[in-house]
Amino acid sequence: MSIPFTLNGKPAAYEGSATDRLVDILRKDFKCPGVKVGCNEGECGACSIIMDGVLINACMVAAGRAYDTEIITIEGFRETEKFAVLDRCFAETGAVQCGFCTPGMILAAECILTKNPNPNEAEIRDGLSGNMCRCTGYNAIVHAVALAAKEGKGLW
Amino acid sequence: MVNGYAPQTLREALEIKRKEQVSPYGGGTDLMVDHHRTGTYLFLHRIAEMQEIKQDDNYLRLGAGCTFTEVQEHALTPPILKEAISRIAAPAIRNLGTIGGNIGNGSAKADSVLVFFALDAKLRLMDADGERIVPIHAFYKGRKALDLALDELIVEILLPRVIPTRYVYHKIGARAALAISRLSFAGLWNVEGGKITACSTAFGAIDQVVVRIPEVDKILIGTPVAELDSVKERYLAAAGEAINPIDGRISAHYRKTVCLNLLDDFVETMKKA
């Protein structure tokens, strides 16, 4: 008996133990290295993915929890028009330095804008509060999300 | 699946719980921190019956499988619970973590549990044969020690339909987000005809379980708001007797001082409101 789920729009199934960490499986078995391993205890947000429409930390999920869910990683999200806008806005505002936190930040930004296409600064900061960045600094990232809300009007 | 079950109905889950040694898996956000890949998980996320929020004549019924986000966003959720949830971790954790898991983890630092104590919540527990309802204060026997049999699951949290309308909530943590409570406080009260008609307080993270002292809260009930000053000293003295925090990463002395400061502030807030 396997664990069926949808990964980036395609059916997937995991044959291993239901107690394995989703983040490890996504990276190794499903070749999604954009899901980063930072703290492995839900504190840094580098492994952020979207599960059933909401942002979650893949290190906090055992494989069995993925049963029957729809998962989107940066590898899937990067094919969308919304990603193109976020990509451009992150570049324009200088919101990327080393890039390690960026996949998680992009997916957190997507979830902020899906919930609220016109977020104020406090709402953006709350939406990013579980995603740590240790080099760019948060202001540029907050500006990037605000810019994406403007530039991507109608997309979210 | 290997090392896990993901049943779709509560009945199935309770039968598995009776036959097998399984750890109930709510959101996993506590379980996965101490993750050893051993054992077998009983995944509860597919059970619709555990994810409902509804009210009947007596209770607001919160399904134990509801995530913090689902509870926070629901129109029926009391404002004090919404505020407490808004201070838990960060959105991605609140999207996974469940209120049943927060209770089942058995920690006195659990932020939703503090509010459930202050509201005198009851828990609906089920096994394959039936159910029992237990007041939350009786459910907690100590740290990680719960009145929960091996074949039982926490199914619902029952909040009284009528609760005090005024409240304060404080969480003292090391950071704004992703912080475990160093100390937390919930206080609710009502004023009718210029008098305090209801008062309920609870402290988190100061002892093995959340501390609730209804006999001390009673001192304020019946007091005219204009006369709160005259009973404040007696109230704080009684609280000082009743609250005896344990030493931990945070000292007992610090904990007690902050508790009494918060109660002082609580009475001052009542005077202004």
Boltz contact constraints between the chains, C-beta under 6 A:
constraints:
  - contact:
      token1: [A, 1]
      token2: [B, 1]
      max_distance: 6.0
  - contact:
      token1: [A, 3]
      token2: [B, 1]
      max_distance: 6.0
  - contact:
      token1: [A, 17]
      token2: [B, 2]
      max_distance: 6.0
  - contact:
      token1: [A, 17]
      token2: [B, 3]
      max_distance: 6.0
  - contact:
      token1: [A, 18]
      token2: [B, 1]
      max_distance: 6.0
  - contact:
      token1: [A, 18]
      token2: [B, 2]
      max_distance: 6.0
  - contact:
      token1: [A, 18]
      token2: [B, 3]
      max_distance: 6.0
  - contact:
      token1: [A, 18]
      token2: [B, 4]
      max_distance: 6.0
  - contact:
      token1: [A, 18]
      token2: [B, 41]
      max_distance: 6.0
  - contact:
      token1: [A, 19]
      token2: [B, 3]
      max_distance: 6.0
  - contact:
      token1: [A, 19]
      token2: [B, 37]
      max_distance: 6.0
  - contact:
      token1: [A, 19]
      token2: [B, 41]
      max_distance: 6.0
  - contact:
      token1: [A, 41]
      token2: [B, 33]
      max_distance: 6.0
  - contact:
      token1: [A, 42]
      token2: [B, 29]
      max_distance: 6.0
  - contact:
      token1: [A, 42]
      token2: [B, 93]
      max_distance: 6.0
  - contact:
      token1: [A, 43]
      token2: [B, 178]
      max_distance: 6.0
  - contact:
      token1: [A, 48]
      token2: [B, 92]
      max_distance: 6.0
  - contact:
      token1: [A, 54]
      token2: [B, 95]
      max_distance: 6.0
  - contact:
      token1: [A, 55]
      token2: [B, 91]
      max_distance: 6.0
  - contact:
      token1: [A, 55]
      token2: [B, 92]
      max_distance: 6.0
  - contact:
      token1: [A, 56]
      token2: [B, 92]
      max_distance: 6.0
  - contact:
      token1: [A, 56]
      token2: [B, 95]
      max_distance: 6.0
  - contact:
      token1: [A, 56]
      token2: [B, 96]
      max_distance: 6.0
  - contact:
      token1: [A, 57]
      token2: [B, 92]
      max_distance: 6.0
  - contact:
      token1: [A, 60]
      token2: [B, 28]
      max_distance: 6.0
  - contact:
      token1: [A, 60]
      token2: [B, 29]
      max_distance: 6.0
  - contact:
      token1: [A, 60]
      token2: [B, 32]
      max_distance: 6.0
  - contact:
      token1: [A, 60]
      token2: [B, 96]
      max_distance: 6.0
  - contact:
      token1: [A, 61]
      token2: [B, 28]
      max_distance: 6.0
  - contact:
      token1: [A, 62]
      token2: [B, 28]
      max_distance: 6.0
  - contact:
      token1: [A, 62]
      token2: [B, 41]
      max_distance: 6.0
  - contact:
      token1: [A, 64]
      token2: [B, 1]
      max_distance: 6.0
  - contact:
      token1: [A, 64]
      token2: [B, 4]
      max_distance: 6.0
  - contact:
      token1: [A, 64]
      token2: [B, 6]
      max_distance: 6.0
  - contact:
      token1: [A, 64]
      token2: [B, 41]
      max_distance: 6.0
  - contact:
      token1: [A, 64]
      token2: [B, 43]
      max_distance: 6.0
  - contact:
      token1: [A, 65]
      token2: [B, 28]
      max_distance: 6.0
  - contact:
      token1: [A, 65]
      token2: [B, 43]
      max_distance: 6.0
  - contact:
      token1: [A, 67]
      token2: [B, 6]
      max_distance: 6.0
  - contact:
      token1: [A, 129]
      token2: [B, 90]
      max_distance: 6.0
  - contact:
      token1: [A, 129]
      token2: [B, 177]
      max_distance: 6.0
  - contact:
      token1: [A, 130]
      token2: [B, 90]
      max_distance: 6.0
  - contact:
      token1: [A, 130]
      token2: [B, 91]
      max_distance: 6.0
  - contact:
      token1: [A, 130]
      token2: [B, 92]
      max_distance: 6.0
